[in-house]
Amino acid sequence: MTHWNVTFRVDKFSLDGSFMIYFFLGDFSPDIENWIVDPHLAGSSGIFASSRAAIDSRACANCAKQQAYGIKYMDTVALTPALLTYWDNQEEHYGCRIGDLSADYVLPFLVRNLHWRVVNVHGEQVPCQTIPSLKVMVYSETVTLPHDIADKPQFEGQIVHYEVTNGRPGGISTGEDM
């Protein structure tokens, strides 16, 4: 079976404090306060960081050290559960429908329907192009499920799909590495 993920990397202290990154498949609400319950939300990730004022005042010595070292935050959001919902519902978006989890179906769907947005600690959207350290990557891999529930699934053959993120704010470009 093919498993699909979106991974991102960003400087932990890119914004003045904590922030969230939301990933959507398909159209989503224009109202930020509705994003956490939006039916097309594939996943989100919270980056917890102190404000510049807290760092400058030495209220958090560890935060100041992390900022000085340029600590990066990296996370992965599984897209497969949301893709399976689209497959099950046979929901079409912009001429794309998920017929199975193969690249033939999923890649055109993701190119047209994967969106990511950043929201700061004040609940305001931050344009991705203003965060130079943000890098978003989509990849697939083959997963083999175990026969025994006590065993772990096996993942192999990771393939980066540059065509999904290439040329988009925050997206990695062809040949670029995370």
C-alpha positions as CSV (number, residue, x, y, z in Angstrom):
1,M,0.0,0.0,0.0
2,T,1.2,3.6,-0.7
3,H,1.3,6.0,2.2
4,W,1.3,9.7,1.7
5,N,2.8,12.4,3.9
6,V,3.6,16.1,4.0
7,T,6.7,17.1,6.0
8,F,7.8,20.6,6.8
9,R,10.8,22.3,8.4
10,V,10.9,25.8,9.8
11,D,13.1,27.9,12.1
12,K,11.5,27.6,15.5
13,F,11.8,31.3,16.1
14,S,10.6,32.5,12.7
15,L,7.7,34.4,14.1
16,D,7.4,36.4,17.3
17,G,6.1,33.5,19.5
18,S,4.3,30.2,18.9
19,F,2.5,29.5,15.6
20,M,0.4,26.8,13.8
21,I,0.7,25.3,10.3
22,Y,-2.5,23.9,8.8
23,F,-2.7,21.5,5.9
24,F,-5.9,21.2,3.8
25,L,-7.1,19.0,1.0
26,G,-9.6,20.9,-1.0
27,D,-11.4,24.2,-0.4
28,F,-11.5,25.4,3.2
29,S,-13.2,28.1,5.3
30,P,-11.9,31.7,4.8
31,D,-12.4,32.1,8.6
32,I,-9.3,31.2,10.5
33,E,-11.3,30.4,13.7
34,N,-13.1,27.6,11.8
35,W,-9.9,25.9,10.4
36,I,-9.5,23.5,13.4
37,V,-12.9,21.9,12.6
38,D,-12.9,22.4,8.8
39,P,-13.9,19.1,7.1
40,H,-11.0,19.5,4.6
41,L,-8.3,19.8,7.3
42,A,-5.8,17.0,6.7
43,G,-3.8,17.9,9.8
44,S,-1.9,20.6,11.7
45,S,1.2,21.2,13.8
46,G,1.9,23.6,16.6
47,I,5.3,25.2,17.0
48,F,5.8,26.4,20.5
49,A,8.3,29.2,20.8
50,S,8.9,32.1,23.2
51,S,8.4,35.7,22.0
52,R,11.3,37.9,21.1
53,A,10.6,40.0,24.2
54,A,10.9,36.9,26.5
55,I,14.1,35.9,24.8
56,D,15.6,39.5,24.9
57,S,14.7,39.9,28.6
58,R,16.5,36.6,29.3
59,A,13.3,35.2,30.8
60,C,14.2,32.0,29.0
61,A,17.9,31.3,28.8
62,N,17.3,28.0,27.0
63,C,15.1,29.8,24.3
64,A,17.9,32.3,23.8
65,K,20.4,29.5,23.3
66,Q,18.1,27.6,20.9
67,Q,17.5,30.8,18.9
68,A,21.3,31.5,18.7
69,Y,21.9,27.9,17.4
70,G,19.1,28.4,14.8
71,I,17.1,25.4,16.0
72,K,14.7,24.0,13.4
73,Y,11.3,22.4,13.9
74,M,10.3,19.6,11.7
75,D,7.1,17.6,11.6
76,T,5.1,15.2,9.4
77,V,1.4,15.1,8.8
78,A,0.0,11.9,7.3
79,L,-2.2,12.6,4.3
80,T,-3.4,9.0,3.8
81,P,-6.3,9.2,6.2
82,A,-7.7,12.3,4.5
83,L,-7.1,10.8,1.0
84,L,-8.9,7.6,2.1
85,T,-11.9,9.7,3.1
86,Y,-12.0,11.3,-0.4
87,W,-11.7,7.8,-1.9
88,D,-14.5,6.5,0.2
89,N,-16.8,9.4,-0.5
90,Q,-15.8,9.6,-4.2
91,E,-15.7,13.4,-3.7
92,E,-14.4,15.3,-6.7
93,H,-12.4,18.5,-6.4
94,Y,-11.3,20.6,-9.4
95,G,-11.7,17.6,-11.8
96,C,-9.8,15.2,-9.6
97,R,-11.1,12.1,-7.8
98,I,-9.2,9.6,-5.7
99,G,-9.7,6.1,-7.3
100,D,-6.9,4.5,-5.3
101,L,-3.7,5.6,-3.5
102,S,-1.5,5.3,-6.5
103,A,0.5,8.3,-7.8
104,D,-1.7,8.4,-10.9
105,Y,-4.7,9.5,-8.8
106,V,-3.1,11.2,-5.8
107,L,-0.6,13.4,-7.5
108,P,-3.0,15.4,-9.7
109,F,-5.3,15.7,-6.7
110,L,-2.5,17.0,-4.4
111,V,-1.2,19.5,-7.0
112,R,-4.7,21.1,-7.2
113,N,-5.9,20.6,-3.7
114,L,-3.1,20.6,-1.1
115,H,-2.9,23.9,0.7
116,W,-0.9,25.0,3.8
117,R,-1.4,28.1,5.9
118,V,0.5,29.6,8.9
119,V,-1.3,31.3,11.8
120,N,0.6,33.3,14.5
121,V,-0.1,33.3,18.2
122,H,-2.5,36.2,17.8
123,G,-4.7,34.2,15.4
124,E,-3.6,36.1,12.3
125,Q,-2.6,34.4,9.0
126,V,1.1,34.9,8.1
127,P,1.9,34.7,4.4
128,C,4.2,31.8,3.7
129,Q,6.5,33.9,1.5
130,T,7.4,36.0,4.5
131,I,8.9,32.9,6.3
132,P,12.0,32.1,4.3
133,S,12.9,29.1,6.4
134,L,9.6,27.3,5.8
135,K,10.1,24.3,3.5
136,V,7.2,21.9,2.7
137,M,7.7,18.5,1.0
138,V,5.3,15.8,-0.1
139,Y,6.4,12.2,-0.3
140,S,5.0,8.7,-0.6
141,E,6.4,5.4,0.6
142,T,5.4,1.8,0.4
143,V,4.0,0.4,3.7
144,T,3.7,-3.3,4.4
145,L,1.4,-4.1,7.2
146,P,2.4,-6.9,9.6
147,H,0.5,-10.1,10.1
148,D,0.9,-9.9,13.8
149,I,-0.5,-6.8,15.5
150,A,2.4,-6.7,17.9
151,D,4.8,-6.1,15.0
152,K,5.5,-2.7,13.4
153,P,4.6,-1.8,9.8
154,Q,7.5,-1.6,7.4
155,F,8.1,1.6,5.4
156,E,10.4,1.7,2.4
157,G,11.0,3.4,-0.9
158,Q,10.4,7.1,0.0
159,I,9.7,9.1,-3.2
160,V,9.7,12.9,-3.0
161,H,7.0,14.5,-5.2
162,Y,8.4,17.9,-6.1
163,E,5.6,18.6,-8.5
164,V,3.2,19.1,-5.6
165,T,5.2,21.9,-3.9
166,N,7.5,23.3,-6.7
167,G,7.1,27.0,-7.2
168,R,4.6,27.5,-4.3
169,P,5.4,29.7,-1.3
170,G,7.2,27.6,1.3
171,G,7.3,24.5,-1.0
172,I,10.5,22.8,-1.9
173,S,11.6,23.0,-5.5
174,T,12.9,20.2,-7.8
175,G,16.2,18.8,-6.5
176,E,16.0,20.8,-3.2
177,D,16.6,18.9,0.0
178,M,14.9,19.4,3.4
